[in-house]
Amino acid sequence: MSKRATKPRRDETLLVVKATCRSRNAYDLKVVALGVGEGDAVEAGQLLVTLEYYKIATEIIAPTAGRVARLYVKLDDEVQVGDPLIDLAPA
């Protein structure tokens, strides 16, 4: 009996970009700017989302090139450190 190679499921190839902040005690980060929308192509280093915590802005950039498969947030949403923001599909 031969073993067939199985393809990875589509959702297993997505890169989840999560919320971070420079302040260690940060919570309730506010989404103050979105640089992309669902379906947009992005380049490595491109600005994706700007989060703010007590006037401290944190820019979330694309770690790699790809396409925005899903946006978990919208403008003025509150998120916690570690919450998913965007799913990136490979380019």
C-alpha positions as a Markdown table, in Angstrom:
| # | Residue | x | y | z |
|---|---|---|---|---|
| 1 | Met | 0.0 | 0.0 | 0.0 |
| 2 | Ser | 1.6 | 3.3 | -1.1 |
| 3 | Lys | 1.4 | 6.4 | 1.0 |
| 4 | Arg | 0.2 | 9.5 | -0.9 |
| 5 | Ala | 1.6 | 12.9 | -0.1 |
| 6 | Thr | -1.1 | 15.2 | 1.1 |
| 7 | Lys | -1.1 | 18.9 | 0.3 |
| 8 | Pro | -1.2 | 21.3 | 3.3 |
| 9 | Arg | -4.5 | 22.8 | 3.9 |
| 10 | Arg | -4.9 | 26.3 | 2.5 |
| 11 | Asp | -5.3 | 27.8 | 6.0 |
| 12 | Glu | -2.0 | 26.2 | 7.2 |
| 13 | Thr | 0.0 | 28.3 | 4.8 |
| 14 | Leu | -1.2 | 31.6 | 6.2 |
| 15 | Leu | 1.0 | 33.9 | 8.3 |
| 16 | Val | -0.9 | 35.5 | 11.2 |
| 17 | Val | 0.2 | 39.0 | 12.1 |
| 18 | Lys | -0.5 | 39.7 | 15.7 |
| 19 | Ala | -0.7 | 42.9 | 17.8 |
| 20 | Thr | 2.4 | 44.0 | 19.6 |
| 21 | Cys | 3.4 | 47.1 | 21.6 |
| 22 | Arg | 6.6 | 48.7 | 22.8 |
| 23 | Ser | 5.1 | 49.2 | 26.3 |
| 24 | Arg | 5.3 | 46.0 | 28.4 |
| 25 | Asn | 2.2 | 46.9 | 30.4 |
| 26 | Ala | 0.0 | 47.6 | 27.3 |
| 27 | Tyr | -3.6 | 46.5 | 27.1 |
| 28 | Asp | -6.5 | 47.8 | 25.1 |
| 29 | Leu | -4.5 | 48.9 | 22.1 |
| 30 | Lys | -6.6 | 51.0 | 19.7 |
| 31 | Val | -6.4 | 50.6 | 15.9 |
| 32 | Val | -5.8 | 54.2 | 14.7 |
| 33 | Ala | -4.8 | 53.4 | 11.0 |
| 34 | Leu | -5.1 | 50.6 | 8.5 |
| 35 | Gly | -2.7 | 50.6 | 5.6 |
| 36 | Val | -4.2 | 47.7 | 3.8 |
| 37 | Gly | -7.5 | 46.0 | 3.0 |
| 38 | Glu | -8.5 | 42.4 | 2.3 |
| 39 | Gly | -7.1 | 41.2 | -1.0 |
| 40 | Asp | -4.3 | 43.8 | -1.2 |
| 41 | Ala | -0.8 | 42.7 | -2.2 |
| 42 | Val | 1.9 | 43.8 | 0.3 |
| 43 | Glu | 5.6 | 43.9 | 0.2 |
| 44 | Ala | 7.9 | 43.0 | 3.1 |
| 45 | Gly | 8.3 | 46.0 | 5.4 |
| 46 | Gln | 5.1 | 47.7 | 4.3 |
| 47 | Leu | 3.0 | 49.3 | 7.0 |
| 48 | Leu | -0.1 | 47.2 | 7.8 |
| 49 | Val | -1.7 | 48.7 | 10.9 |
| 50 | Thr | -0.9 | 51.4 | 13.4 |
| 51 | Leu | -1.9 | 50.7 | 17.1 |
| 52 | Glu | -1.9 | 53.3 | 19.9 |
| 53 | Tyr | -1.7 | 52.9 | 23.6 |
| 54 | Tyr | -1.7 | 56.1 | 25.7 |
| 55 | Lys | -0.3 | 58.1 | 22.8 |
| 56 | Ile | 2.4 | 55.6 | 22.1 |
| 57 | Ala | 2.1 | 54.5 | 18.4 |
| 58 | Thr | 3.2 | 51.1 | 17.3 |
| 59 | Glu | 3.5 | 50.4 | 13.6 |
| 60 | Ile | 2.9 | 46.8 | 12.6 |
| 61 | Ile | 4.7 | 46.0 | 9.4 |
| 62 | Ala | 4.6 | 43.1 | 7.0 |
| 63 | Pro | 7.3 | 40.5 | 7.9 |
| 64 | Thr | 7.1 | 39.1 | 4.3 |
| 65 | Ala | 5.5 | 39.8 | 1.0 |
| 66 | Gly | 2.1 | 38.3 | 0.4 |
| 67 | Arg | -1.6 | 39.1 | 0.0 |
| 68 | Val | -4.0 | 40.1 | 2.8 |
| 69 | Ala | -6.3 | 37.1 | 3.1 |
| 70 | Arg | -8.2 | 38.4 | 6.1 |
| 71 | Leu | -8.5 | 41.5 | 8.3 |
| 72 | Tyr | -9.5 | 40.8 | 11.9 |
| 73 | Val | -9.8 | 44.4 | 12.9 |
| 74 | Lys | -11.3 | 47.7 | 11.6 |
| 75 | Leu | -10.5 | 51.3 | 12.5 |
| 76 | Asp | -11.1 | 52.3 | 16.2 |
| 77 | Asp | -11.2 | 48.6 | 17.3 |
| 78 | Glu | -9.5 | 47.8 | 20.6 |
| 79 | Val | -7.2 | 44.8 | 20.7 |
| 80 | Gln | -4.9 | 43.1 | 23.2 |
| 81 | Val | -1.2 | 42.3 | 22.7 |
| 82 | Gly | -1.1 | 38.9 | 20.9 |
| 83 | Asp | -4.5 | 39.3 | 19.2 |
| 84 | Pro | -4.5 | 38.4 | 15.5 |
| 85 | Leu | -4.8 | 41.4 | 13.2 |
| 86 | Ile | -4.2 | 40.1 | 9.7 |
| 87 | Asp | -3.7 | 36.8 | 7.8 |
| 88 | Leu | -1.1 | 37.0 | 5.1 |
| 89 | Ala | -1.2 | 34.5 | 2.3 |
| 90 | Pro | 2.1 | 33.8 | 0.5 |
| 91 | Ala | 2.8 | 35.8 | -2.7 |
